[in-house]
Amino acid sequence: MSIGAHHRIRGYDIDTEAIYRGAFVVTVLAVPLAAVAGRALSDGSGWQVVVTIAIFAAFAAGGAVSGHMRPETPALHGALASLPCLIVLAAVRAVLAFAGDADFDPIVVLAMFASGTTLGLIGGVAASRLGDRTRSVLH
């Protein structure tokens, strides 16, 4: 059963199923990690670095899922797969700021979108490059 469709936008074939699956992976992995980083860990904790790297890996993993499904346009699908999770994280940050529980800095949100889409793009390209190898890396 297909959950997505194919759309042609500016000459690119966009597969929404690939984007949905990648976005699901990113959201399921990154949102709980972001909650842990924001609430359970103090700013001086050494675990902040570990959790941050895990969040970065979540964006790359979601991009890899989308990029592997659409090897013709892996960078595009990897970057698009990260957007739903980034929108959720930005919305949560805005709600917390409105409640007075956190600061809302537009520069931080822009940096979050830039890094998240870039990591999704990298994951998508890496998955497509590794997925189309028909022989060993050493040969």
N, C-alpha and C positions, 0 to 999 in steps of 0.2 A: 504494500500500500504506500503510495507516494504522498508525502506531506507538502511537497513544494511544486513549483512550476518553473518553466524556463521563460525568461524574458530577454528581449534584445534591447539593450540600452547603449546608444552611441556606438554601435557596431560590436559590442561585447555581449556574448551569451551569458546571462546571469542565471545560475541555478539556485533557486531559493531553498531547495532541500539541503544542498551542501552548506548553505549559509546557516540554516536552522540547526543543523547538526553540530556545526562548529560553534555556533553561539551557545548551544546547550552545554557543550563541554566547558567553554570558557566560564559561563555563568555558574554552573554547578561547582566548579573548582575555585574560581576567584572570589565570588561574593562571600562565602564563609571565611575564606582566608583574610579578606579585607575586614570582615567583622572582628575576627580575632586580633588582627593588627591594630584596629582602631579602638577596641574596647578592653581586651584582656591583657595586652602587653603595655608596659610603661614605655615612655619614650627612650629611656636609657637601656632598655633590655637588649641583650645580645641576640635574642630570638627575632627581633625586628628585621634583621638582615636576612635570616633564613626564610621568614614568612614573605618578605618582599621578593626574594628570588623565586619562591614557589608561586607567587602571583604572576610574575613574569613568565614562568614556565607554563602556567595555565593559559595565558594568552597565546603563547606559541603553540601549545597543544591544540587549542581550538582552531587556530589557523591551519595547523597541519591536517586536521580532519577535513576541513573545507578544501584545502589545496590538493589533498590526495584524491578527493572525489572529483575535482575539476582540474586535471593537470594541464589543460589548455590555458587556463587563466588562474594559476594558483595564487599569485600575489593579490589580485583583485578579490578573490573569494576569501582568502585569509584575512585581509584587512576588513572586509565587510562582516565577517563572522565576529569580529571583536566589538563592533559598534553596539549591538543590543546590551551587552554587559556594561559597556562604558556609559551608556545612557542610564542604566539602572544605578550604577555607582554614583554618577553625577547627581541624579535625582535624590538619592539617599543623602548625599552630602549637602544638597540644598535644603532638604527638610530638616536635617540636624542643625544647619546654620539658622534657619528660620526659628527653630525651637530654642536657639541660644546655646546649643550644646557643642557647636563646632564653628570654626571660621570658614567662610566661603570666599575663596580667592579665585577669580576667573583664570588667572595665570596657571594656577595649579590644575584646574580642570582642563585647560587647553593642553598642558603638558601631559596630563593623564590620557587624553584622547590621542595625542601624537605618539606617545610611547606604546599605548595599547594597540593602535592600528599598525604601528611599525613591527611590533612583536608578532602580531597575527600574520602580517605579510611575510616576515622571515620564516615563521613556522610553515606557512603554505608553500613557499618556494622550496624550503628544505624537504618537505614531505614529497613534493612532486619530483624533485631531483633524485631523491633516494628511492622513490617508488618505481621509477622507470628504468632502473638498472637491471639489465638482464644477465649480467655477469659479475664476477667478483671485482671488488675495488682494486685488488692487487694485480689484475691482468690487464 
